Amino acid sequence: MAEIETGTAKSGRTFGWLRVPAAVLLAATLGGCGTGNSGPVGPGLTSVTIALGYFPNIQFAPFYVAQSKGYYRQVGLNVTFRSGIEPDVLALLSSGKAQFAVAGGDEVLEAGAHGRHVRYVMTQYSRFPTAVFSLRQAGIQRPQQLRGHSIGVPGKYGASYVGLLALLRSVGLSASDVDIKTIGFTQATTLAAHKVDAAVGYATNDVVQLTAQGTAVNEIDVYKYANLAAAGVASSDAEISNNPGVVRAFVEATIRGLRETVAHPVEAYRISASVVTEIKAQPAVQHAVLARSIDFWRPEPGRPLGWVDPGVWKQTAEALYHFHQISKLVNPARFYTNRFVTGH
């Protein structure tokens, strides 16, 4: 099944966190690119836009829940979801075409290192969802066992590639100890055809899809060895400086939606299906995708939902520099803040 990833690399190629099955892409394309509010803007509401990336998807459930339950309106916001093919969601923040965007922490760090004035304001994925997966019959259960094997990646850039290199480095291996092959977004089919021994993708999607097809796989979660900064909500420095109350309101309402989704996934699925009707075609798979996503959304023990982990961001900045994704080592604290996360 052909798939596409969202986000942008500095080379202009797309990458990111959300993987969307081709059937859903087609249906979403036919159905339109925007998901906004219904009804007129109420008195006293501030209109803001969040760029979700490509197309509506079950992994945006916390936002749909916050919208459906009126959490945004309760804090004075009229929120529009901007979906559709966007070459660079972070550019929308800089241009003022969106006040918020869903982006990977690695994307925010890379953009910041290249002079873009953006900042990450809350975490959605507290655990990095990239995984290395292989057919169970191959017997690859630990990262050390990847030595000498071929590993397929979408390209030598982005979260999948950096995640793989960080995983290898954590157990004393390097890229030269394995055979990294660029296979585009064909991980499942290429692996099933035995053209690579393992592939890199998302535990929240690739592994779920393969399992749903009856394929037995082994999964090595990168976060257990190198927890890098995953997807969350970013805003611009200008928005944070000029409208801190708006940023706080948006973050608090979104975290409330995230909390409800984690606590009540069946209801969250129902709400999401009313927004993204295409997911009804694969109810079992989409329920599994949501359940697996929730595993990665749960906060670390003793931390509130949405909390940005300084240690994770330090490790991410070091990895991006070490693996030549940025030209100089940057202070990651410049590109995130916990000031809007309640309970911090």
N, C-alpha and C positions, 0 to 999 in steps of 0.2 A: 504494500500500500504506500503510494507516494505521499510524502509529507513535506511540510515547510516549517522552518523555524523563524522566530521573530527577533527584531532588534537590528543593530548594525555594528559592523566592525569598522575599524578606522580605514580599511581598504575600500569600504563601500559595500562589501558583501553582507548578506543578512545572517544573523544568528541570534541566539537569545534563549528564553526560558520556555516559551509555550510551543508545544508541538501539536499540530492540528491535522487530523486525517483528511485526505484529499476529498472524500465525499462531503465532509462538513464544510471544507473550503468552498466547494462548488455551490452547495446550498446557501451558504452565507453570502457568496457573491451574488447569487440570484436574488437573495432576500434583501440586499442593501448593505451599506457599510456603516450606518450609524445606529446607535442605540441611545435615545435621549429620554427626557422626561415626558410624561403625558400631562396635558392640561397647561394652562397659562402659568407663568411665574407669579407666585403669590407676593403680596406686599411685604417689603422688608427682606426678601430673599436675595442673596448674592449669587449670581450665576457663575459657575466655574466649569471647566472641562477637564476630564482626565483622559489621556491617550492610553488606550489599553493595548495598542499594538496592531495586530492584524485583524482577526475576526473574533466575534463573541464565542466564548468557550466555557465549559464547566469549571475550569480552573480560575475563572473570575467570579466564582460564586459569592465570596464575601462582599463584593461591590454590588452585585445584584440584590443580595439580601439587605444590605444597608439602604439601597434605593427603595425596594419593595416595602420594607417596614417603616419607611419614613424617617430613618435616622438622620439623613442629610437635611431634610427639611426642618427637623426638630432643632437643628443647630444653625438654622438660617441660610442653608445653601440650596440652590437649584443646580443639580449636577447633571451634566451631559457626558455620556460615554462616547468617546471618539474612537471608532473602530474602522478598519479598512487598511489598505496597504499604505503604510507610512515608512519611508526610507530611513527615518531617524526620529524616533519619538522625543529624544532629548533636544533636538533642534526646535521642536514645537514649544518647549519651555523657554528657550532663549528668545524666540520670536514673539512670545506672548500669545500664541495661538492655542495654548493649553496651559493651565496652571499646575497640573499634575500629570505624571506619567508613570506607568509600570515599567520598571527597568531593572536589570541585574546590577548588583553592587559592582561587579567587575566593569560593566558598561559605564557606570557613573564615575568610577575611579579613572578609567581610561579617558573619558570625556574631560574630566577635570584636569587630568595631566596634560591634556592638549589645549587647555585654556578656556574651556567652556564653563560658564558660571552656573553649575547645577549642584544640587545637594540632595542626598537621600534622607528622607524624613521618617520612614517607618519600614520595618521588615515584615514581609509576608512569609517568605520561606526562611525559617531560622536554620534549616539544614539544607546544604547544597544538594540539589536533586539529581545531579549528574551521576550516572552509574556506568560501569563497565559490565557488559553482560555477554554470556556465551552459552552455547548449547550445553545442556547438562552432561551429555555424553563426552564432552571434551575434558571434563574433570578439573576445570579451572575454578577454584574456590577461593583462592587468596591472591592478592596482588603479586606476591613473589613468584607465583606460578605463571605469570604472563611472560616471563623471560623467554625470548626466542619465538614468541608467537606473533602472528599478524593481527593488527588491531585496526578496525575501520573507524574513521572519524569523518564528520561532514566536510571539514577542511582544517587546515593548520592555523586556526584562529578561533577566538571565541571561547565560550564557557566549556564546551565539550573538550576542546584541545587542551586548554590550560588545566582543566580538571584532571585529565589523563596524566599530564606531565607532573602535576602536583602529587597525584597518587603514586606514580612510579618513584618520584623523588623521596616520598615518605618511607619507602622500604628499601632505599639504596639503589634503585634502578634509574636508568636514564633512557632517553629516546633511542639511543644506539643499542640498547639491550633488547628492543622489540622492533617489529616491522610495522610502522605506522603507514596506513594506506588511506588516501583521500577517496571517499566513496559517495560524497554528497549525502543527501538525506534518504539513503536507502539501507539503513542499518539492518532492519529486520529481514528484508528480502536477501540482502547480500550475505548475512549470517546464515540464514536458512539454506542458501545455496552452497554453503561451505566455501565461499570465496575468501572469507576471513575467519580467523579462529575466535575473535571476540569483536565487539563493537562498543562504541560510546554513545550514549543517548540519555534519556531521562527516565528515571525510575517511575515517575508519575505517568508516563505515557508509553514509551517503547516496551518496557518490561510488562506492563499491564496488557498492552495489545497482543504481545506474543503469547502470554499466558492464556488470554481469552481465546486464542486460536488453537490452544491445546499443545503448544510447544513448551517443553520443559527447559528452563534456563537457570543458570547460576548468575547471581547478581552480586557485584562488588560495589557497595555504595561509597563514593568518594569522601563524603563528609566524615565517615568513621576514621579516616586517615588524614584528611586535610579539609577542614570545613571552611570553604571560601564563601564570600559574600554573595548571596543569592538574590532573587527578585524581591522587590518591595516598591514603595512609592517614592518618587523623586519630585522635587520642585525646583524652581530657579532661585538663585540668591536674591534677585529683585523681589520676587513674590514673598519670600520669607522676611525680607527687610521691610517691605512696604505694607504687607497684609498678614502679619503674624497671627492675628485672630482667625482669619480665614483658614490658614494652614492648620492651626490647632483644631478648629472645628472639623475640618475634613479628616484629619488623622483620627480624631476621637470617634467620629461616626463610622469610619472604615474599620477601625479596630473593633467597634461594637458589632459590626457585620461579620467580621472574622470570628469573633467569639461565639456568635450565634451559629455560624456555619460549623465550627468545630463541635459545638454542643449538640446541634440538631441537624445532622447531615441529610436525613431524609427530607425534612422540610426545605433545606437549602437546595437539594436537587430539584424539588418540585418548583421552587421559585425560579431557579435557573432554567428549567425546561420551559417555563412560561415566557422567558426572554429569548432563549436560544432553542427554538422548537426542533431544530435538526437533531439535537442529542437524543430525542425520543426514539430515534431509529436504532440506537444501541443502548438501551437502558441499563443492561447488566454491566457492560463495559464502562459506561459513563459513571455509574455508581462506584465502580471499582477505581476509576481515575480519581474521583472525588475523595474516596476513602484513603487512597494512597497519598494524595496531595495533603490531606489533613495531617498525616504522619509527619510531613515535612514542615507544616505550618506551626505545630505545637511549639510553645516557647521552651527554652531551657529551664530546668528546675530553678525556682526562685526568681525568675525573671518575668516581667509582664509581656503580654502579647505586643508585638510591634517593636520590641526593644532591639536596638542596633548594638551588636557585640563589638567593642573596640578591638579585641583580640583577633576576631575573625577578619576584620577589615585590615588590620596590620599584616596578617598572613596573606591576604589577597593582594595587597600592594606589593609585598615582597615577591609573590609568585609572578605577578604581571611584569615586574622589572626583571626578575631572574630569567623568565622565558621570553624576554624581548618584545612584550606587547606594549610597553611604554619605555621611553628612552632614559628616564631618570627615576630614581626612587623618590616618591612623594610622601608627604605626611597625610595619611588617610583621614585624619580627624578634620581636615579642611573640607571634606566632601560628604560628611554625614552629621546628623545631630539627633540627640535624644530629647531635646527640649519640649517636643510636642507629644511625647509618649507618656501617658498617665501611668503612675505607679513607679516611674523611674526614680 
